[in-house]
């Protein structure tokens, strides 16, 4: 995982699998960065994610809750079809939107 902060937005570049083996450490790192830098929005980049299970949904939901408290948004970018299927089934798109790239996501803040 790689992170970057620009203009009150935390960009999280996820890599590999987002499952019960990795979700806890990713969550802890994101929360530490999010709270330590007082950013408002989070953009998750799924370009390099090959697999995601319900632990990944939980990770996204928790960050959505944290961002909502401060009036922020959580957005997803570069979601592959196989990950999109999991996200669709979860109903998460009722809470957060998916965009093609960072620029499109930031334009919709």
N, C-alpha and C positions, 0 to 999 in steps of 0.2 A: 504494500500500500504506500502511496505517495500522496502528500498533501501540499496545498498551495493556498495562500490567502490573498484575495484581491478585492478591494473596495467592499469590505463587510461581507464577503462571500468566502466560505471554506469550500475549496474544490478537493474532492477525495477521489483519487484514481485507484480503484480496486483492482487487484491482480490475483488470478488463480481461482480458487474455490471459496465460496462464501457459504460455509456450513457450520455445524456444531463444533467442529475442530478449530475454526478460525474466528468465528463471530465474536467471542468474548474479548479476545485481544484487540480486534479491530474496533469494537465498541469503546473499550477503555481508552484507546489512543485517540479516537475521534472526539470523545467527550472531553478529554484533557485539553486538546487543541481548541475545541469549540469554546469551552468555558474560559480557558486561559487567555484567549484573544478577543473575547466578547464580540464575536461575529454574529450575524443575524441569520444568514441563509446558508444552506448546504447544497452543493451540487455533487452527486455521485456519478462518476464516470465508469460505466460497465464494459467498456471496450475490451478489456483484458480479463474479464470474468468468464470462466468456462463452465461453472456449475454453481447453482444456488438452491438451497432448500429452505425450509420454514425458519431456520435460524437467521437467514438473511432477511426474510420478511420482518422478523422481530427486531433486527438491528435497524432497519429502515423506519419501522413504526416508532421505536424509541427516540430516534433522532427527530422524527416528525413532531413528536410530543414536545421535545425540548425546544425546537425552533418555534413551534406555535405559541409557546409561553411568552416569547419575546417578539411576537408578531412576524416571525420569519417564515420562509418557505423551504421545502426540500424538493429538489428537482433531480431527475434522472436523465443521463445522456448516453448516447451510443449503446443502447441496449440491443443485444443480439436476439434473434428470433426465439431461441430455446429459453433464454432468460425471460423474454417478454411473455412467453406462455405462462411461466410460473407467476409473474407479476399480475397478469390478467386474471388468472384463477383466484388469486388472493384478494382481488378487489382494491388493490392499493392505488390504482389510478383514479379512484374517487377522491383521494387525498393529495396526491402529488402527480405532476405532469412529467412527461417524457419528451425530450427534445433531441435534435440531431447532433448538436454540438454546444460548446460553452457559450458561444456568442448568442445563439438562439435562446438558451436558458436565461442568460443575464438580461436579454432584451425583454423577457417576460416577468421580470421582478416587479 
